[in-house]
Amino acid sequence: MILRDIALVAAGGAVGSVLRYLATIAASGLFGVGFPYGTFLVNVTGSFAMGVLIEVIARRFEASEALRLLIATGVLGGYTTFSSFSLDTAALWERGQQLLAVVYVAASLGLGVAALFCGLWLARSLA
């Protein structure tokens, strides 16, 4: 069972990664490279797709765990993990934990960017 699940996530992730790459190329070609349009486009469209997927497929049609792994974790995870971040935020909010949702967003963004700068600093210091 676990090997099947891993294969589903891996296959979906490969598709999602290719879609992200193509979307980034398309956005750069259409809008230029002066702003990260590709990442922005992928984050927004991935979050929209996750919303549709979770509501329509998972909740209304009670999709199988295998289908959820393939599409939500695999394809959308490969396309953008931001969609999972958005879903986690919405889940907290809808459970009545609005303050925790806001803290999650602020901490994820703030600490994520800070961690990136720390990583840059460390790698540059060692080089």
N, C-alpha and C positions, 0 to 999 in steps of 0.2 A: 504494500500500500504506500509506504513512504517513498519508495523508488518511483512509483507511478506519479505521485504528487510532485516530486522533484522534477521529473521529466516534463510534466505539464507546465510548471512554473518556468522551467528553462526554455521550453518551446515558445511559450507566450512572451517571455522576456526578450527572446531574440527578435520576435516580430515587433514588439514595442520599441526596442532599441533602434531598429531599422526605420520605423515610422518617425521616431524622434529625430534621427539623423536627416531624413528627407524633409521633415517639417522645418528644421533649422536651415537647411540649404535653401528651401523655398522662401522662407521669411527673409533671409539675407539677400537673396536675389530680388525680392520685391521691395524691401524697405531699406536695404543697405546694412552696413555693419557698425554704424556709429552708436547703436543701442542694442542690447541683447534681445532683439525682437523674437528670435527663435525660441529662446528659453521662456520668454513671456508667453508666447503663443502656445507652447507645449504645456506650460503650467495651467493656463486658463482652459484650454480645450480638454486637457486630461482631467481636470477637476469637474468640468461639465459632464464628461463621459462617465466619470465615477458616480456622479449624482444620478444620472440616468440609469446606469447599470444597477446600482444598489436598489433604487426604488422600483424599477420596472422588472428587471430580471430576477434579482435575488428575493425581493419581498413579495411581489405580485405573482410571479410564476414559480416561486420556490425552486430556483435553479439548484442543480446538484452542487455538491462541494467541489467536484472535479471542474465543472464549468466556471465556478467562482475563482478557483485557483488559476485556471488557464487565463481567464480574461482580467479579473481584478488584480490579482497578485502578479501574474505573468505579463500580459500585454500592457496593462496600464502601469504596472510597476516598472517595466522596462521603458515605457514611454515617458513617465515622470513619476517620481515618488511624491511629488507635491500633491498629487491627487489623493494619496493615502493620508498625508498630513491634513489636507482639507477635510477628508472624511472623519478622521479622528477628532478634529476640532468641532465638526458638526455633531458628532455623537455626544461629546461632552456637553455642548450647548443644549441639545435636545433632551438630555437627561437632567436638565436643570442645573448644571454645573457651569454657569456662564463665567464666573470669576476664574475657575480653573481653566476654562477654554481660553480666556484672554491671557492668563499666565503662560499657558502652553504655547500660544502663538508668539508672545513676546520673548519667552525664554528660548524657544526653538530658533527664531530668527536672530536674536541678539547673540546667543551663545554659538550658533552655527557660524555666523559671520566672524565672531571673535576667534573661534577655533580655526577657521581658515587663515586668518591673519597670523595666528600663533604658528600654524603649520608652515606658512610662507617664511616667517621669521626664522624658525628652526632650520628649515632646509637651506635658507640663504646663509645662516650662521655657520653651518657645517660645510658649505661648499667652498 
